């Protein structure tokens, strides 16, 4: 086998095996999928009043609030923040210094009734 053939074979092999390596990364930590959130991937919604979107947002809120509580020890009310606000809050908590108070990060987010 020539080096050109070997290189072609290896590139094809890597291309075929790469999904097997990256597929487990779509799951959350500890292999959890996230309360059915990933099962809704690719769905589109008519608007924020769409019952399917409301259901998705509630599941997202509950899941992210649980993750924030588990990882940072901060209990947040899932009804006070949108799902996407909670994702942003989680990202900011990951970047904050240990000496910075959590309340400073929460001030910038509107609370939804």
N, C-alpha and C positions, 0 to 999 in steps of 0.2 A: 504494500500500500504506500503510495507516495505521500509526501507531506501535504500536498494540496488536497488529496482525497481525504486524508485524515482530518485536516482542518474543516473541510466541508461536513464530514461525518459528525465531528464534535459540535459544530454550530447547529446542525439539525437536532442532535441529541439534546443540547441545552435548550433549544427552542421548545422541544416537546416536553421536557421535564420541568421547565420553569414554573408552569402553573401548579405543579404539585408542591413546589417549595413555597410559593407565595400564597396559596389558597388558605392555609391556616391563619394567616395574618388578618383576614377579614373578620375573624371572631374577636371578641373582647378578651380581656385578661381572664385567665382561668377557664378558657374555652366557652364562656357564656356568649350567647348570641344577642341578647338584649331585648327580652320581653317581646319578641315578634317585630322589632323595629326593622331588622334587616329583611324580613319577609316582605316588607312594603317597598323595598328598593325598586326604583324605576317607575313607581306609580306617579300619576299626575293628578292634580286636584283642580276643581273649578274655581276655588277661592277659599278664603279662610272660614266661610260659613258652610262649606262642604262637610257633611257628616263624616266622610272618610278622613278628611284632613283633621278634623277635630279629634277623632279617635287616635290618629297617628300622633298628633301633638301631645295628647294626654299620656300616651305610652312613652313618648320621648321624654317628657317632663319627669315622669315617675322614675324612669331608668337613670337619667342623668342626676337627679336629686339623690338617688341611692348611691351612685358612684361617688358623688362629691362627699356625701356623708361618710362613706367607707374610706375614701382616700385621704380626706382632709379633716374629718371630724366636725364638719359644719353642716348643721341641719337647716335646710332651706325649705320653704313651703312651695310645692310645685304649682300652686294656683296663683302665686304672686309674680312669676316670671314666665316668659314664653319659652318654648323648648330651645329656640336658637339663642336666646339670652343666656339660658343655663349652660349651653355649650361654650359660649364665650366666657362666662364666669369661670367655668372649669379650666379653660385654657389660661385665664389670667391667674388663677390660683396656682397653676403649675409654674408660673413665672415669678410669683411674688417671693420676696425674701421672708425668712422666718420671723423677722422682727416687725414686719408690716402688718397692721391690723386688717382683718378681713372686711370690716365695715367700709374702709376706704375704697375697696374694689366694688362694693355693692351699691355705693352712692350713684354711680353713673348709669344704673339700669332702672328703667321705669318699672314700677310694680303694677301688674294688672290685677284688677279686682276679681 
